[in-house]
Amino acid sequence: DRTRVDCLTDEYAIEVDFSKKWAESVGQSLHYALMTGKKPAVGLIVRETKKDKRHMKRLESLAEKYDIKIFKIEREE
């Protein structure tokens, strides 16, 4: 279906995005995993702000339930 995975490793199909798109990244990672046969993962780009911490907590809740690996990518202010 012409899907392009952001980052594909031997183990993971990884969706990489900024924290404000945390919810979208969950769907994308699951889709990438389905299309590639790899495990789903999200590389979330975050800063040390309240908003980004809130996004990370939300992602962590879903990631635990659906077995999605999270790679935290820290961004400079």
N, C-alpha and C positions, 0 to 999 in steps of 0.2 A: 504493500500500500504506500510505498515511497516514504516510509517513516525514516527519519534521520535521528539517530541517537546522539545526544550531546557528547557522551564519553562512553565507550564500550571497552570493558576489560575482559579478561578470561572468566571472571566471576559475575560482574555486575553490568547492568545497563543503567547508566546514570543520567538523570535530568539535572542540569545545572541552571540555577536561577537566583534572583534576588529574593530576600525574605518576604517582600510584599506579595510575591507570587507563590507562596508556600502551598496553598491549596491546589493550584493548577499543577504544581510540580508533582504532587502525589499521583494524580491521574496520568500524567505523562510518564512517570517512572513505571507505573503498573502496565501501561500500554507498551512501552519499550520492552519490558520484561516478557510480556506475552509474545511480542513479535520476534524476539531474539532467542528465547529460551534461557535467558540469564536471570539472575536475581535482581529485583528492583532496588534502586538507590537514588537518593537525592543529594546533590551538592548544593547546600544553601549558603548563599553569600550574605553575611551578616555583619553588622556593626554593633558596638556596645551601647545600644539605645534601648529604651523601654519597649518601643514598638517592635524592634527586631527580636528582643528576648521573648515577647509575647508570641510572635510568629513561630519562633523555634519551639516553644512549649506546645503549641498546637500541632506542629509537625511531629514532634516526638510522640504525642498521644496516638496519632494515626499510624505512625511508623511502627510503634510497638504492636498495635493490633494487627496490622497487615504485613508485618515482617519486612519492612523497608529499611535498608541501611541508610544512615545519614552521615554525610561528610560535611562538617562545618568549615566554611571558608571565611576566615576573618578578613574584613575589609577595613582599610585605614579610614579614619574620619576625614 
